């Protein structure tokens, strides 16, 4: 398509946010340049040990994304680089990028690490927050992408040992800085954040007392790859600490250090670190000193409750005044005030929960890219434009626009990808490349002819394992027609050699004995495809990572093991079959369920990218809950925004709106859904976005709600207030009504800020009005802290109560009377309000329970939709092609809903932008002659890919059908089948038996290969 | 911590024919345990060389029959390693593995095997150390038990 726009996007910052944006865009037909300051991508998340609230290992869940980003043929990684100049305008930018010298040739470096082992220079390791050492030639962390070593010019003494050691001749001392000119249509900025410099809070003694560490240092201490290999030890003497204190809000909510905002994540990460520390060592007793516990996210309160009840973590509500050290023991004395009394307590170790700051180069970035920063130095965004900077065509995501957690960062990253994609949608598919392969050779019925390639990996394998012996041994195995050895099997020239050997010897199976298939299998599969072999006719023997490297001092045993591993791989390869990646057609239109702000935003973004959208709304007007908000604390007008959005949606020719419409049925799988409305109307589409919203809880029977007309919910009150109908002298707000209770244990996230907004409004109209807020914790996270402060300054009175002692409400002679015990003073307070406002929680929309089984998607205990992964897939479902956004996912603010809706649209575009999809080759398949339709396998499948259906040949008989569009190829079902009818392609029973037998039976005489 | 010391002395090293060299088969899931085993390699963590690994996509692919086959072919020990509970790449595959392996332990006991010859362990992609520790411990356990009681034939 002709366009003056450039179908490429630059993403600046390669943390979890930048990677997500890059992957979404590259999967949607755009070329991506990912620019990262560090020599490798991964950002802060790569440093984390575990993540809340699931305690997932950070590296485990992130590594697949790292590898996918590094390997994507439409993502160019430009690491060790910074943006210098941005010229042009939205749709057509010209960017100058300066890339520092690695002093190692990335095309030659195999990442084997021999250089670093021999490098004589040790220096502190930034990745481990200086708790460990690294060499002058180094990678940031073992799983780094790209896996290219670089020389630290400030540390290198130029001794030349690394250069001698490098068998690949990759070290290049004279490499110069590169200046790159890159043309892109839009830019996403995601440079992340810096930690608050704890030295500025001198009263806590960081940098003076050895046993005072920051939370990110503690994260490394907890990590199995950290300084103490996962054992919690204190730095001064390596002792296991017993009492560990966590001090919250270090550099947050603190006007003395200039950061008045809340950093949003520290309450949760400290809770997590305390839990993990406790798990690591039974005697560790963590205490967390906090002001308000801000566990506002999805299922965060349950995590907080578990921390207290199951792990016995002690929470002390107090701001710590000072820390001092006992010089004899290096223990630390903490001074604080609890229940009005000054106290002092001794701890073995102190962890400072440091807040999030804008990155150090924020002003530089803002100047080069010409966008505005807010008063705190973060990128300025708007409530209705959460991923847009002030410069058109430049978008932002992650912690650079406000402190936030990983799920919200990932959602914004996809949301920014949607916006960046829309900007250049007319140039989609103009700059991306599609790999073409020769026609596949038919190997059916052929006797296996196996080629084995054994790798020296420089000296990594060859230094321990006798590679020539293994190569010779392979020749003796049945069906092996050629066996070779290579210095580096992964190098480009070896790929050519493998292709030649395939042709020369008519090979129909290839085995490579080298490193791990997790990183290198795709490379070799690609090579054999280029030689006309099906990718699945390949097998790997891992004789480096899982042999030479772990048996370094036992060369004979390692060589024996390498032979065994090759024999096992050859045994399996003999039985390998070509697998077809099934091609599924994609209907390039979408269904969006729900016409609130989320649904409308998602629909509009898809329509702008050129896709047809069916938008189904059950009410008679679009707008949903946003219409009930009336006003926002920022001063923005949500009703005007909804009206304008409504107009854009209804006037867009790509969107068909169905009003008063309800879904009767949704059938099908990714690319091919079919939906029927209750009216009987039908539509076909390739993706589904569930944005059905939520609703405010109606607390009937609580606090006289429903009995006294002046007791109302927050939204009901805001309606009255905005109409000027709520007039009185005294107002009481009660927080957490229907939230953080037994049946609804989680926080509803928005009520505290909503209350600030209403309280401020009352005070603006009548400064003499008495306003009380009865609360448990004030959770005005991020920049919303400002509204809390403004309300306080306007004279709103805050009274804290405990869950066990809820406020009492009575009606006496038609007048409301409220009494509550103030937990901070212990005194009872009596109030006689004209209005009692209940900050009622958010509940899932009633249709959620009907849609979930139709779409085969799960729900949380509370009935919200449950995403594929709480951390890294916040808007996806495990079922491909179905996405979610907004309140349907859980309580959240308007800007967060918009970001999620944009994200859902970006995720949907990764499907809709393609005419066909390739389904996994490794899937389950069923032998219909053996299956008796018992259905035992059906509940085992987590992806609902199995179904009992009537046999087409014999309708009286039942059989199980595998939906390959849904199957993810885990193989869990295979083991349950009592009839042996299920198999997993690529991991068939016979193939695994062959490996087991080969592993245990030892050598077998060679069979002759039939020509 | 150098692991050399941990297992030095507990095996015969090269050429020690008088020592029992157990045959141990390890099943690793692709996403966590195999990655953890790779990390052990990247970190150069040393461990006894008597185990052979078979990679499967999910630990739930480990059919109870694979375990039986391994013992039938003379394995002295079988280790199944998967993602930690709640970490499974395939949502809940490891819960099925847990149930199946609990049953398998009971089953092999019926056949006269010490149930400790079969072990289930959770190893995450970040736990190279745990993989090493597991291999060292399991190798020692199997060595103490001696060669498999199975002598062939059904």
Interface residues (C-beta under 8 A of the other chain):
Chain A: X49 X54 X55 X56 X57 X58 X59 X60 X61 X63 X64 X113 X142 X143 X223 X224 X225 X229 X230 X516 X517 X518 X542 X544 X545 X546 X547 X549 X550 X551 X552 X553 X554 X555 X556 X557 X558 X560 X561 X564 X565 X568 X878 X922 X940 X942 X943 X968 X969 X970 X971 X972 X974 X975 X976 X984 X987 X989 X992 X993 X995 X996 X997 X999 X1000 X1001
Chain B: X1 X4 X13 X14 X15 X23 X25 X30 X31 X32 X34 X35 X37 X38 X39 X40 X41 X42 X43 X44 X45 X46 X47 X49 X50 X52 X53 X54 X55 X56 X57 X58 X60 X61 X62 X63 X64 X65 X66 X69 X70 X73 X74 X75 X83 X84 X86 X87 X89 X90 X91 X92 X93 X96 X100 X124 X125 X126 X127 X128 X129 X130 X132
